[in-house]
């Protein structure tokens, strides 16, 4: 019997999507943006002490190879020729810090990750201008307890004022970013100290570790990162687009261990065989795209115009708004970050970033703590039964209020209850809370950059909830646009890789980007009702403030 003919498709592009809980490899058709196949492997997190989160860099690397090999097998079963894969992009969890030995390829310590990841908008973890760092006892659940004392010590010797770090990086001095994690490793891990002394150490975020390893590792691996990941280290000057000598001196980081900073779309190196892992299906394919996960989602959502924004709904929410070629510094507690630079000779684009700490986490709380739902999906069914919160408002300030309030004294409240209120109304109010918090961040973005949003593009697991999406459109009073292909983060990395000079299989011209279809949710209430509901939410927020007046007033907090 004759062998089945291989399917003929346009050029294909692969994307590694490396996150905190899993690694995936996805392959797209560059002409249609259609997802053809993928494979996913779960990743373990280690918690050696309270407030410490670590991952094994070798396990992460192994998971990448496994995902690539398994996806190629699946493509073979679909009669798709893997020699059609012309490029690979990398998207990754940001800020997570790895130091390894360049002679052996061995990590010198586990990858140091951020506890959970709602974003750095933590009223405790962030050292704000003119404020001291609060004691650990008042900390929010997101505080990286390992590096808190490092931040306290650094904050005492900031030259001039606390804007020294922020003016160069767009970031506040915080436990969340890589420089503080790296400083902790240099202070506390003898193997790291010795390797630096002997000129054997290399530092990188997860993208750097993966690209170095995939392009040969100790045998000629390319030590680089892209501008988006570099902009999350607190060592990178977002104006000059270079490692900042003054910042490296301030954090006492030797510049020789830092990766070369490249654009988000260029050929970094070629895939090499891993003999130890018996993996080499894509040997010789260029790795030519690299974006931190939130920037990758912005590109995957095709937010290439000033004022376009996307919101990713997960445990928390990440909102990014493209501010074009200008750095906009926030007056409302948002971060300034590099959005992308899609080519060596292409301009850099910036973004404002804000985060909602409690989004999907509030649904989990209703499931695990109150037991009013058995699965997260049930919340849509409960909310649909009533179609209203009946005046009930839920402020999930479980560990204080974040941007734009910065109120560590706040705690969660459910108010506006009557004898008529039942679990369906509370479920509805929980969904509304996610939408109200998103509006607060978007209002802050509008005030900072002066460009009112015409629509919001959305992605992430919670966007499958149609009631949530409709509520979001009603509360923002603008359309909410959801792509039919949900893998926007991986798609962004694939687009950057396929568009790179020397690859050229993916066009980023506006007329060529219409392949992904969208689902639109239009506001279904009038503007007055939207404003009334929002102002009532703000009243509820004010009621949540001032619950914790001293450190000792809350028993049970470690």
C-alpha positions as CSV (number, residue, x, y, z in Angstrom):
1,X,0.0,0.0,0.0
2,X,1.4,3.4,-1.0
3,X,2.4,5.8,1.8
4,X,-0.1,8.6,2.5
5,X,0.8,11.9,0.8
6,X,2.0,14.7,3.1
7,X,-0.4,17.5,3.5
8,X,0.7,20.6,1.6
9,X,0.5,23.8,3.7
10,X,2.1,27.2,3.7
11,X,5.2,27.7,5.8
12,X,4.8,26.7,9.4
13,X,6.1,28.5,12.6
14,X,6.5,26.9,16.0
15,X,6.2,28.6,19.4
16,X,7.5,27.6,22.8
17,X,5.1,29.0,25.5
18,X,6.9,28.5,28.8
19,X,4.7,29.4,31.8
20,X,4.8,29.0,35.6
21,X,2.7,25.9,35.6
22,X,3.3,24.3,32.2
23,X,5.3,24.3,29.0
24,X,3.7,24.1,25.6
25,X,4.9,23.9,22.0
26,X,2.4,25.0,19.3
27,X,2.7,25.0,15.5
28,X,0.8,27.6,13.4
29,X,0.2,28.0,9.6
30,X,1.9,31.4,8.9
31,X,-0.6,32.2,6.1
32,X,-3.8,31.6,8.1
33,X,-2.6,31.8,11.8
34,X,-4.4,28.4,12.2
35,X,-3.2,26.3,15.1
36,X,-2.2,22.9,13.6
37,X,-1.0,20.9,16.7
38,X,0.4,21.3,20.1
39,X,1.7,19.5,23.2
40,X,1.7,20.5,26.8
41,X,3.7,19.3,29.9
42,X,3.0,20.3,33.4
43,X,5.8,21.9,35.4
44,X,6.4,21.5,39.2
45,X,6.8,24.4,41.5
46,X,8.9,24.0,44.7
47,X,8.2,25.8,47.9
48,X,11.4,25.4,50.1
49,X,10.0,27.9,52.6
50,X,7.0,30.1,53.0
51,X,6.9,32.8,50.4
52,X,9.7,31.1,48.3
53,X,8.9,29.8,44.9
54,X,11.4,27.8,42.8
55,X,11.5,25.7,39.7
56,X,14.1,23.3,38.3
57,X,15.7,24.9,35.1
58,X,16.6,21.4,33.8
59,X,13.0,20.2,34.2
60,X,11.9,23.3,32.3
61,X,14.4,22.6,29.5
62,X,13.5,19.0,29.3
63,X,9.8,19.9,29.1
64,X,10.5,22.1,26.1
65,X,12.3,19.3,24.2
66,X,9.5,16.9,25.1
67,X,6.8,19.3,23.8
68,X,8.7,19.9,20.6
69,X,9.3,16.1,19.9
70,X,5.7,15.1,20.8
71,X,4.2,18.0,18.7
72,X,6.3,16.8,15.7
73,X,5.1,13.3,16.2
74,X,1.5,14.5,16.2
75,X,2.1,16.5,13.0
76,X,3.5,13.4,11.4
77,X,0.3,11.5,12.3
78,X,-1.6,14.3,10.5
79,X,0.7,13.8,7.5
80,X,2.2,17.3,7.9
81,X,5.8,17.6,6.9
82,X,7.8,19.0,9.8
83,X,10.5,20.3,7.4
84,X,7.9,23.0,6.7
85,X,8.6,24.5,10.2
86,X,10.7,27.5,9.2
87,X,11.2,29.3,12.5
88,X,10.6,29.0,16.3
89,X,9.6,31.8,18.7
90,X,9.9,31.8,22.5
91,X,7.4,33.3,24.9
92,X,8.1,33.0,28.6
93,X,7.1,33.8,32.2
94,X,8.9,37.0,33.0
95,X,11.2,38.0,35.9
96,X,12.0,34.4,36.9
97,X,15.8,34.3,37.4
98,X,18.3,31.6,36.4
99,X,22.1,31.5,36.9
100,X,24.1,28.7,35.3
101,X,27.6,27.5,34.6
102,X,28.6,28.3,31.0
103,X,31.3,25.5,30.9
104,X,29.0,22.6,32.1
105,X,25.6,23.9,31.2
106,X,24.4,23.1,34.8
107,X,22.2,25.5,36.7
108,X,23.9,26.7,39.9
109,X,20.6,27.0,41.8
110,X,16.9,26.5,41.1
111,X,15.1,29.2,39.0
112,X,13.8,31.8,41.4
113,X,10.2,32.7,40.6
114,X,7.7,35.2,41.8
115,X,5.1,34.0,44.3
116,X,2.0,33.5,42.2
117,X,2.0,36.2,39.5
118,X,-0.7,38.8,39.6
119,X,1.8,41.5,38.8
120,X,4.1,43.7,40.8
121,X,1.3,46.0,41.9
122,X,1.7,45.0,45.5
123,X,1.2,47.6,48.1
124,X,3.7,45.9,50.3
125,X,6.3,44.5,47.9
126,X,6.7,47.8,46.2
127,X,8.9,50.5,47.8
128,X,7.0,53.6,46.9
129,X,8.5,57.1,46.9
130,X,8.7,58.5,50.4
131,X,7.6,55.3,52.1
132,X,9.4,52.6,54.0
133,X,8.9,48.9,53.4
134,X,6.1,47.6,55.8
135,X,7.0,44.7,58.1
136,X,6.6,41.2,56.9
137,X,3.6,40.7,59.2
138,X,1.4,43.0,57.1
139,X,2.5,41.4,53.8
140,X,0.2,40.5,51.0
141,X,0.2,36.9,49.7
142,X,2.2,38.0,46.7
143,X,5.2,39.2,48.6
144,X,8.5,37.4,47.9
145,X,9.6,36.8,51.5
146,X,13.0,35.6,50.4
147,X,14.0,38.9,48.9
148,X,12.2,41.4,51.2
149,X,15.2,42.1,53.3
150,X,17.3,42.6,50.1
151,X,14.8,45.3,49.0
152,X,14.8,46.9,52.5
153,X,18.6,47.2,52.4
154,X,18.7,48.5,48.8
155,X,16.0,51.1,49.6
156,X,18.2,52.6,52.3
157,X,20.9,53.5,49.8
158,X,18.9,54.8,46.8
159,X,20.7,58.0,45.6
160,X,18.5,61.1,45.8
161,X,15.0,59.8,45.8
162,X,13.1,56.6,45.0
163,X,12.8,57.7,41.4
164,X,16.4,56.6,40.6
165,X,15.3,53.1,39.6
166,X,11.9,54.0,38.2
167,X,13.1,56.8,35.9
168,X,15.5,54.5,34.2
169,X,13.5,51.2,34.2
170,X,9.8,52.2,34.4
171,X,9.6,49.9,37.5
172,X,9.4,50.5,41.2
173,X,12.1,48.9,43.5
174,X,10.3,45.6,44.3
175,X,10.9,42.0,45.3
176,X,9.2,41.0,42.1
177,X,11.8,41.8,39.5
178,X,15.0,39.9,38.5
179,X,17.7,42.2,39.8
180,X,16.6,41.6,43.4
181,X,16.4,37.8,42.9
182,X,19.9,37.9,41.3
183,X,21.3,40.0,44.2
184,X,19.8,37.4,46.6
185,X,21.5,34.6,44.8
186,X,24.9,36.4,44.8
187,X,24.6,37.1,48.5
188,X,23.4,33.7,49.6
189,X,24.4,30.9,47.2
190,X,28.1,29.9,47.5
191,X,28.1,28.0,44.1
192,X,26.9,31.2,42.4
193,X,29.5,33.4,44.1
194,X,32.3,31.0,43.2
195,X,31.2,30.8,39.5
196,X,31.1,34.6,39.2
197,X,34.6,34.8,40.8
198,X,35.9,32.2,38.3
199,X,34.1,33.8,35.3
200,X,31.9,30.7,34.7
201,X,28.5,32.2,35.6
202,X,25.8,33.4,33.2
203,X,22.5,35.0,34.2
204,X,19.2,35.1,32.4
205,X,15.5,35.0,32.6
206,X,13.8,31.9,31.3
207,X,14.1,32.9,27.6
208,X,17.9,33.3,27.9
209,X,18.3,29.9,29.6
210,X,16.2,28.2,26.9
211,X,17.7,30.0,23.9
212,X,21.3,29.3,25.2
213,X,20.5,25.7,25.8
214,X,18.5,25.1,22.6
215,X,21.3,26.6,20.4
216,X,24.1,24.4,21.8
217,X,24.5,25.2,25.5
218,X,28.1,24.8,26.6
219,X,29.0,24.0,23.0
220,X,28.4,27.4,21.4
221,X,25.0,28.4,22.8
222,X,23.8,32.0,22.2
223,X,23.5,34.0,25.4
224,X,20.9,36.6,24.7
225,X,17.5,38.1,25.7
226,X,15.1,40.4,24.0
227,X,14.2,44.0,25.0
228,X,10.8,43.0,26.6
229,X,12.4,40.5,29.0
230,X,15.3,42.8,29.7
231,X,12.9,45.5,30.6
232,X,11.6,43.4,33.5
233,X,15.0,42.9,35.2
234,X,15.4,46.4,36.8
235,X,18.9,46.5,35.3
236,X,17.8,47.7,31.8
237,X,17.5,51.3,30.7
238,X,14.3,51.5,28.7
239,X,15.4,54.8,27.0
240,X,18.9,53.8,25.8
241,X,17.8,50.1,25.4
242,X,21.0,48.9,27.1
243,X,22.1,47.5,30.4
244,X,22.5,50.5,32.7
245,X,26.0,50.8,34.3
246,X,24.6,52.9,37.3
247,X,21.9,50.3,38.0
248,X,24.3,47.4,37.8
249,X,26.6,49.3,40.3
250,X,23.6,50.0,42.5
251,X,22.6,46.4,42.7
252,X,26.3,45.3,42.6
253,X,25.7,43.0,39.6
254,X,28.7,42.2,37.4
255,X,27.8,43.2,33.8
256,X,29.8,40.3,32.4
257,X,27.2,37.8,33.4
258,X,24.3,39.6,31.6
259,X,23.0,38.3,28.2
260,X,23.2,40.4,25.0
261,X,20.0,42.3,24.4
262,X,18.5,41.8,21.0
263,X,15.2,42.8,19.3
264,X,12.1,40.6,19.7
265,X,12.3,39.5,16.0
266,X,15.7,38.4,14.6
267,X,17.6,35.2,14.2
268,X,19.4,34.4,17.5
269,X,20.7,31.0,16.5
270,X,19.8,27.6,15.2
271,X,18.3,24.6,17.0
272,X,20.8,22.0,18.0
273,X,20.3,18.3,18.8
274,X,20.2,17.3,22.5
275,X,22.1,14.0,22.6
276,X,21.4,13.5,26.3
277,X,17.6,14.0,25.8
278,X,17.6,12.2,22.4
279,X,15.9,15.2,20.9
280,X,16.6,16.8,17.5
281,X,13.5,16.8,15.4
282,X,13.9,20.5,14.5
283,X,17.7,20.6,14.2
284,X,18.8,23.6,12.1
285,X,15.6,25.6,12.5
286,X,16.2,29.2,13.4
287,X,15.0,30.5,16.8
288,X,14.0,34.0,15.7
289,X,11.3,35.4,18.0
290,X,11.4,36.2,21.7
291,X,8.8,38.0,23.8
292,X,7.9,38.1,27.5
293,X,4.4,36.5,27.9
294,X,2.4,39.7,28.3
295,X,4.2,41.4,25.3
296,X,3.6,38.2,23.3
297,X,-0.1,38.4,24.0
298,X,-0.1,42.1,22.9
299,X,1.5,41.2,19.6
300,X,-0.8,38.1,19.2
301,X,-3.8,40.4,19.7
302,X,-2.3,42.6,17.0
303,X,-2.3,45.7,19.3
304,X,0.1,47.6,17.0
305,X,-1.6,51.0,17.3
306,X,-1.2,53.7,20.0
307,X,-4.0,53.3,22.5
308,X,-4.8,49.6,21.7
309,X,-5.0,47.5,24.8
310,X,-5.4,43.8,25.8
311,X,-6.5,42.2,29.0
312,X,-5.4,38.7,29.9
313,X,-7.8,37.1,32.4
314,X,-6.1,34.5,34.7
315,X,-5.5,34.2,38.4
316,X,-5.1,37.9,38.2
317,X,-5.5,40.2,35.1
318,X,-2.7,41.7,33.1
319,X,-3.6,44.8,31.1
320,X,-1.2,46.2,28.6
321,X,-1.8,49.4,26.6
322,X,0.4,50.3,23.6
323,X,1.7,53.8,24.1
324,X,3.6,53.9,20.8
325,X,7.2,55.1,20.6
326,X,6.9,57.3,23.7
327,X,7.6,56.2,27.3
328,X,4.6,57.2,29.4
329,X,5.3,57.3,33.1
330,X,2.2,56.7,35.2
331,X,0.9,58.9,38.0
332,X,-1.5,56.1,39.1
333,X,0.7,53.2,40.0
334,X,1.0,51.5,36.6
335,X,4.3,50.2,35.2
336,X,6.1,51.5,32.1
337,X,7.5,48.6,30.0
338,X,8.9,47.8,26.6
339,X,6.0,46.4,24.5
340,X,8.1,45.0,21.6
341,X,10.8,45.8,19.0
342,X,10.0,43.7,15.9
343,X,13.4,43.8,14.2
344,X,16.9,44.9,14.6
345,X,16.3,48.1,12.7
346,X,12.7,48.6,13.7
347,X,11.6,51.1,16.3
348,X,10.9,50.2,19.9
349,X,7.3,50.4,21.2
350,X,6.3,51.0,24.8
351,X,3.4,50.0,27.0
352,X,1.7,50.9,30.2
353,X,1.0,47.8,32.3
354,X,-1.5,47.4,35.2
355,X,-2.7,44.3,37.0
356,X,-5.7,43.1,38.9
357,X,-4.5,40.9,41.7
358,X,-7.7,38.9,42.2
359,X,-9.6,37.8,39.1
360,X,-9.8,34.0,38.6
361,X,-8.7,33.7,42.3
362,X,-12.0,35.1,43.4
363,X,-13.8,32.2,41.6
364,X,-11.5,29.7,43.3
365,X,-12.2,31.3,46.6
366,X,-16.0,30.8,46.1
367,X,-15.2,27.2,45.2
368,X,-12.6,26.2,47.8
369,X,-13.5,28.5,50.8
370,X,-17.2,28.9,50.5
371,X,-18.1,25.8,48.6
372,X,-20.9,27.4,46.6
373,X,-19.6,26.0,43.4
374,X,-17.9,22.6,42.7
375,X,-16.0,23.7,39.6
376,X,-14.9,27.1,38.3
377,X,-17.1,26.7,35.2
378,X,-20.3,26.5,37.4
379,X,-20.1,30.2,38.2
380,X,-21.5,31.1,34.8
381,X,-24.5,28.8,35.3
382,X,-25.2,30.3,38.8
383,X,-24.9,33.9,37.5
384,X,-27.1,33.2,34.5
385,X,-29.9,32.0,36.8
386,X,-30.4,35.5,38.2
387,X,-28.8,37.8,35.6
388,X,-28.1,40.5,38.3
389,X,-26.4,40.9,41.6
390,X,-29.6,42.5,43.0
391,X,-27.6,45.3,44.5
392,X,-24.9,43.0,46.0
393,X,-21.3,44.1,45.6
394,X,-18.2,42.0,46.3
395,X,-14.8,43.7,46.8
396,X,-12.2,40.9,46.9
397,X,-9.5,42.9,48.7
398,X,-8.2,39.8,50.4
399,X,-4.8,41.3,51.0
400,X,-5.3,45.0,50.5
401,X,-6.3,47.2,47.5
402,X,-3.8,47.5,44.6
403,X,-3.6,50.0,41.7
404,X,-5.0,52.7,41.7
405,X,-5.7,52.8,45.5
406,X,-2.6,51.3,47.2
407,X,-4.4,50.6,50.4
408,X,-2.9,47.7,52.4
409,X,-5.5,48.4,55.2
410,X,-8.4,47.2,53.0
411,X,-9.9,43.7,53.3
412,X,-12.5,41.9,51.3
413,X,-16.2,42.7,51.8
414,X,-19.6,41.6,50.4
415,X,-22.1,44.4,50.9
416,X,-25.6,45.4,49.8
417,X,-27.1,42.1,51.1
418,X,-30.8,41.6,51.7
419,X,-32.9,38.6,52.8
420,X,-33.5,38.0,49.1
421,X,-29.7,37.6,48.3
422,X,-28.6,34.1,47.5
423,X,-25.5,32.4,46.2
424,X,-26.4,33.2,42.6
425,X,-26.3,36.9,43.3
426,X,-22.9,36.5,45.0
427,X,-21.6,34.6,42.0
428,X,-22.8,37.4,39.7
429,X,-21.2,40.0,42.0
430,X,-17.9,38.1,41.9
431,X,-17.9,38.3,38.1
432,X,-18.8,42.0,38.2
433,X,-15.9,42.6,40.6
434,X,-13.4,41.3,38.0
435,X,-14.9,43.8,35.5
436,X,-15.0,46.8,37.9
437,X,-11.4,46.2,38.8
438,X,-10.5,46.1,35.1
439,X,-12.3,49.4,34.5
440,X,-10.3,51.0,37.3
441,X,-7.0,50.1,35.7
442,X,-8.2,51.2,32.3
443,X,-9.4,54.5,33.7
444,X,-5.9,55.0,35.1
445,X,-4.4,54.2,31.8
446,X,-6.7,56.7,30.0
447,X,-5.7,59.4,32.5
448,X,-2.0,58.6,32.1
449,X,-1.8,58.5,28.3
450,X,-4.9,60.6,27.4
451,X,-6.1,58.2,24.7
452,X,-9.6,56.9,25.5
453,X,-10.0,53.2,24.6
454,X,-12.3,52.5,21.7
455,X,-12.5,48.7,22.5
456,X,-10.7,46.1,24.7
457,X,-9.1,43.0,23.3
458,X,-9.2,40.0,25.7
459,X,-7.7,36.6,26.1
460,X,-7.0,34.0,28.9
461,X,-9.0,31.2,30.4
462,X,-11.8,33.2,31.9
463,X,-12.8,34.7,28.5
464,X,-14.8,31.5,27.8
465,X,-17.3,32.8,30.3
466,X,-19.8,34.7,28.1
467,X,-21.5,36.4,31.0
468,X,-18.2,37.8,32.2
469,X,-17.4,39.1,28.7
470,X,-20.8,40.8,28.4
471,X,-20.5,42.3,31.8
472,X,-17.1,43.6,30.9
473,X,-18.5,45.4,27.8
474,X,-21.4,46.8,29.9
475,X,-19.2,48.1,32.7
476,X,-16.5,49.6,30.4
477,X,-19.2,50.8,28.0
478,X,-17.1,49.9,25.0
479,X,-17.0,46.7,22.9
480,X,-15.0,43.7,24.2
481,X,-13.2,41.8,21.4
482,X,-12.2,38.1,21.8
483,X,-10.2,36.2,19.1
484,X,-11.7,32.9,18.1
485,X,-8.2,31.4,18.4
486,X,-7.4,31.7,22.1
487,X,-3.6,31.0,22.0
488,X,-2.6,34.7,21.6
489,X,0.6,34.4,23.6
490,X,2.0,31.6,21.5
491,X,0.7,33.3,18.4
492,X,2.6,36.5,19.2
493,X,5.9,34.6,19.6
494,X,5.2,32.7,16.3
495,X,4.5,36.0,14.5
496,X,7.7,37.6,15.8
497,X,9.7,34.5,14.7
498,X,8.1,34.2,11.3
499,X,8.5,37.9,10.5
500,X,12.2,38.0,11.3
501,X,14.7,39.1,8.7
502,X,16.1,36.0,7.0
503,X,12.9,34.1,7.7
504,X,10.2,36.3,6.2
505,X,7.3,33.9,6.2
506,X,4.8,36.0,8.3
507,X,3.7,39.4,7.2
508,X,2.9,41.9,9.9
509,X,1.3,44.3,7.5
510,X,-2.3,45.3,8.6
511,X,-3.9,44.0,5.5
512,X,-2.3,40.6,6.1
513,X,-3.4,40.3,9.7
514,X,-7.1,39.7,9.2
515,X,-6.9,35.9,9.3
516,X,-7.9,35.6,13.0
517,X,-11.7,36.0,13.4
518,X,-13.1,37.8,16.4
519,X,-16.1,37.6,18.7
520,X,-17.5,41.0,19.7
521,X,-19.5,41.8,22.9
522,X,-21.3,45.2,22.6
523,X,-22.6,47.1,25.6
524,X,-26.2,46.1,26.2
525,X,-27.1,48.7,28.9
526,X,-27.2,52.5,28.6
527,X,-24.3,54.7,29.7
528,X,-26.2,56.1,32.7
529,X,-26.8,52.6,34.2
530,X,-23.2,51.7,33.5
531,X,-22.0,54.8,35.5
532,X,-24.4,54.2,38.4
533,X,-23.2,50.6,38.8
534,X,-19.6,51.8,38.7
535,X,-20.1,54.6,41.2
536,X,-21.8,52.1,43.6
537,X,-18.8,49.8,43.2
538,X,-16.5,52.7,44.2
539,X,-18.7,53.3,47.3
540,X,-18.3,49.6,48.2
541,X,-14.5,49.9,47.7
542,X,-14.4,52.8,50.2
543,X,-16.3,50.6,52.7
544,X,-13.5,48.0,52.5
545,X,-10.7,50.5,53.5
546,X,-9.3,50.8,57.1
547,X,-10.1,47.3,58.4
548,X,-6.5,46.6,59.3
549,X,-5.2,49.4,61.5
550,X,-2.2,47.8,63.1
551,X,-0.1,44.7,62.5
552,X,-1.5,42.9,65.5
553,X,-5.2,43.6,64.7
554,X,-5.4,40.6,62.4
555,X,-4.9,37.3,64.0
556,X,-3.8,34.3,62.0
557,X,-1.6,36.3,59.6
558,X,2.0,35.0,59.7
